[in-house]
Amino acid sequence: MSRPRTSRRLALAVPAALGALALTALPAFATSSPAQIAASKTNGVAYLKSLQAADGSYAGSGLSNEWAFSAFAAAGTAVVDVYPGGDTTKNARSVYRNLLSTSGWPSASPVVTDYERGALNAYAAGIDPARVSASRNLVANIYAYWQTAEAGYFGPSGNFNGTVFAALSLGGAKTQAGGARVPQALTDSMVTRIRANQHVDGGWTYNKAEGNPTVLNSAGDVDMTGAAMAALCVSGVPNTDTDVVQAKNFLKSKLVTATGAFNSLYGVNTSSNGWGVAGLNACGFNPQTGDFLTVAGKTPIDFLIANQYNPAGGFKYKPTDTTPSAYASIDALRAVAGGGFTAAPPVPVTPGAPQWVAQTAFTAGTATKLALTVDDGAGNLKVCSVAFTPTGTTTTLGDVLNAATTAATPSGCVTSVTPASGSGTVTDINGKANSGSGTWKVSIDGSAFAAAARGQVVNVGDTIALRWGA
């Protein structure tokens, strides 16, 4: 999801008196005014609407323009309200949901970031990522890439990008009610890995840095720093946290005084600026004031708007370009609109269109997957995607646990469960038995943990967390 880069660092040094003079001499709206930002959003939305294909699509089998959905949502436009030629049957949300539901999506050789991208954009479009269809559960798809030997990483640890976007998607794509979908133990494990990969300069890159002093001491990247700091913040880390502050200061160090751009590893460009600003937005830092207002009176938002064609609405990738870039326009609009890497879907204006669409029940005989975590209370967290074929519109916790013993990815999530049948209280999982106040408890979609029983009803798309403890 990020692009490999080479690095150089820009140092800014301005005498304090000159800085104070420049700041006090600025007019009221030296930076982009609220009216200019509003116009940028309106024009940017119009441009992204022009990218829609005649069949209503934004995405194909690979990386394409579906990131527009997170930009639309941040700008206050519901994806279901985007349709070509007045044909609401071809609205972008329905077309995307149909694509995600096909067995051929994303490809014959998928990687974890495919499913993370899908989850972030489905959420922004108003599609419950865990309940796309009877067969598609994007949260379970992501869980399948958990690295058992390197807990906290998703996908090969060498591609740190996969872990950052796991945190962004699992933490950012919340339940329809706006609650956390995954257990705190899983969130904490990802946060630990993200912290361990922060470079000495406060930034991150798409490469794994943990345990490698050479990489840790190399230059960070604006893009991945924006994404990684956002991942920390959507995981509940406050913006006063030392690592988040260091990331903010890293971005500040990359500011170009004259334009407000971030000087990234690819040089000055709109997409890098968009990712950096998205990180600031996600962490509650205002990119228009304070640390991000240069002595020349410019901010990263100013740079983005300066590279927008108005009223056409598209953004250039680089200031020297002469045509707009779809990808850069998506990154820029999301940032100008105040978004992070996804956003809750706005209420649609199309008559009869709901804010959310979701599969409401299992389809008997249709193979599906559920997301499962098993926490033994001693720091040994297991994460997996459980494949099974329901026989009715609901299933039970006992049936899911039984399926997990033979059809979990990664394997070993559940090796044994007692009792092995019936609907009674679960007394032992993976050889760890209930003892005194320490018992197995279950949480569904972030609900409070309660006593685990085999007969607990499980519905389509439920994210299941088991935990041993008092």
WOHU-V500648 format. One line per field, one symbol per residue. ss: DSSP state (H for helix, E for strand, L for the rest). burial: # if it has 24 or more other C-alpha atoms within 12 Angstrom, else .. A space follows every 10 residues. Layout:
ss=???
burial=???
This chain:
ss=LLLLLLLLLL LLLLLHHHHH HHHHLLLLLL LLLHHHHHHH HHHHHHHHHH LLLLLLLLLL LLLLHHHHHH HHHHLLLLHH HLLHHHLHHH LHHHHHHHHH HLLLLLLLLL LHHHHHHHHH HHHHHLELHH HLLLLLLHHH HHHLLELHHH LLLELLLLEL HHHHHHHHHH HHLLLLLLLL LLLHHHHHHH HHHHHHLLLL LLLELLELLL LLHHHHLLLL EHHHHHHHHH HHHHLLLLLL LHHHHHHHHH HHHLELLLLL LEEELLEELH HHHHHHHHHH HHLLLLLLLH HHLLLLLLLH HHHHHHLELL LLLLELLLLL LLLLLHHHHH HHHHHHLLLL LLLLLLLLLL LLLLLLELLL LLLLLLEEEE EEEEELLLLL EEEEEEEEEL LLLLEEHHHH HHHHLLLEEL LLLLLLEELL LLLLELLEEL LEELELLEEE EEEELLLLLE ELELLLEELL LLEEEEEEEL
burial=##......## .......... ..#......# ##...##.## ########## ###.###### ########## ########## ####.....# ########## #...##.... ########## ########## ########## ########.. #######.## ########## ######...# ########## ########## ########## ....##.### ########## #######.#. ..######## #######.## ########## ########## #########. ########## #########. .########. ...####### ########## ######.#.. ....#####. ###....### ######...# ########## ...####### #####.#### ########## ....###### .###....## ######.... ########## #########.
